[in-house]
């Protein structure tokens, strides 16, 4: 199976550099809508058998153009939502961003670290892995499944689930709005990452280099 993990288009939280993880959250900005509109053409050569989204509004709006182009129904899996920022929600300061992302990247050593008022690694990997497993279970091994999800969640899960990349890789590689990570395999056999392009799938012209997007940037 091929998983196309697509980060959602830009939201106002991304523009403001805010940690925005509360469901349902904001929809897309004007740029975010253009990013989403570019997805069908960018993936025109890819067979897609199903499209899954989280419970957050921005993933639904990002997936809509692709679903319309392919004549597919968007399916929601609640476990695909962003990693909860807990008491750090809506903060834009460097201390909060570092605490949020630092806790997430600490999960490669131990799942016990908890974002204040939010999730620990056991909770995140449990619910995200279960959602991916549910998506995979409904399709044959030859299927290609698109999953529209979130920056921190995609970076955390893909680098943990993949046999060929790790936390250092994920820390060093950005994941802008509508960037794509491709994994191949299955929940039982395991996964490998075969593609990681941190730029918007529609091209660099759709990137907003001025936005202090906290879950997109590579980390020192």
GIHU-V455261 format. One record per pair of residues at least 12 apart in sequence whose C-alpha atoms are under 6 Angstrom apart, sorted by the first residue. I is the first residue (numbers start at 1). GAP is how many residues later the second one is. Records with the same first field share a line. If there is no record, write none. Layout:
BEGIN
I->GAP  GAP
END
This chain:
BEGIN
1->140  141  142  143  183  184
2->142  181  182
3->141  142  143  179  180
4->142  143  177  178
5->142  175  176
6->141  142  172  173  174
7->141  142  143  144  170  171  172
8->51  54  169  170
9->23  26  27  53  168  169
10->18  19  22  167
11->17  18
14->199
15->196
17->75  195  196  197
18->72  73  74
19->70  71  72
20->69  70
21->61  63
23->33
24->32  33
25->31
27->30  31
28->30
36->26
37->28
38->164
40->26
42->160
48->96  97
49->95  96
50->95
51->23  95  96
52->22  23  24  95
53->23  94  95
54->22  23  24  26  27
55->23
59->89
79->48  49  52
80->48
82->68  71
83->70
84->34  35
85->33
86->30  31  32
87->29  30
107->14
133->54
151->64
152->63
155->15
162->29  30  31
163->29
164->28
171->47  48
172->46  47
173->45
174->24  42  43  44
175->23  41
176->22  23  24  40
177->23
178->22  23
179->19  20  21  22
180->17
181->14  15
182->12  13
END
